[in-house]
Amino acid sequence: MIETKRLILRLMSKDDIDNMLKNFTDMRVMKSFNAKAFSREQMDY
């Protein structure tokens, strides 16, 4: 874990999946990566 006054970086956990799905299932976000949206099953891998 890395922590500054404004930011905390840590390893992801299973508890993060719902928040991550908001981005990785958004077609507009994924278009910027030139990639297809992820499914819950792919994110849970």
TIKOLFI-352278 format. One record per residue (C-alpha): residue number from 1; x, z, y. Coordinates in nm, 3 decimals, decimal comma, m for minus. Layout:
// residues N
NUM:X:Z:Y $
...
***
This chain:
// residues 45
1:0,000:0,000:0,000 $
2:0,113:m0,083:0,352 $
3:m0,039:0,094:0,649 $
4:0,001:0,040:1,022 $
5:m0,195:0,177:1,317 $
6:m0,445:m0,110:1,289 $
7:m0,427:m0,234:0,931 $
8:m0,423:m0,112:0,573 $
9:m0,311:m0,354:0,301 $
10:m0,376:m0,251:m0,056 $
11:m0,428:m0,404:m0,396 $
12:m0,780:m0,525:m0,459 $
13:m1,003:m0,339:m0,700 $
14:m1,327:m0,417:m0,885 $
15:m1,510:m0,238:m0,601 $
16:m1,409:m0,520:m0,364 $
17:m1,587:m0,799:m0,553 $
18:m1,914:m0,796:m0,358 $
19:m1,739:m0,822:m0,023 $
20:m1,503:m1,092:m0,150 $
21:m1,795:m1,293:m0,289 $
22:m1,938:m1,321:0,062 $
23:m1,639:m1,537:0,155 $
24:m1,557:m1,712:m0,172 $
25:m1,916:m1,828:m0,233 $
26:m1,955:m1,963:0,121 $
27:m1,923:m2,343:0,105 $
28:m1,801:m2,361:0,468 $
29:m1,520:m2,114:0,399 $
30:m1,418:m2,284:0,076 $
31:m1,422:m2,626:0,242 $
32:m1,140:m2,506:0,467 $
33:m0,937:m2,440:0,150 $
34:m1,043:m2,778:0,005 $
35:m1,184:m2,587:m0,292 $
36:m1,516:m2,526:m0,464 $
37:m1,700:m2,196:m0,429 $
38:m1,629:m1,926:m0,688 $
39:m1,890:m1,770:m0,912 $
40:m1,920:m1,396:m0,972 $
41:m1,777:m1,449:m1,320 $
42:m1,468:m1,619:m1,179 $
43:m1,417:m1,342:m0,924 $
44:m1,458:m1,076:m1,192 $
45:m1,174:m1,225:m1,400 $
***
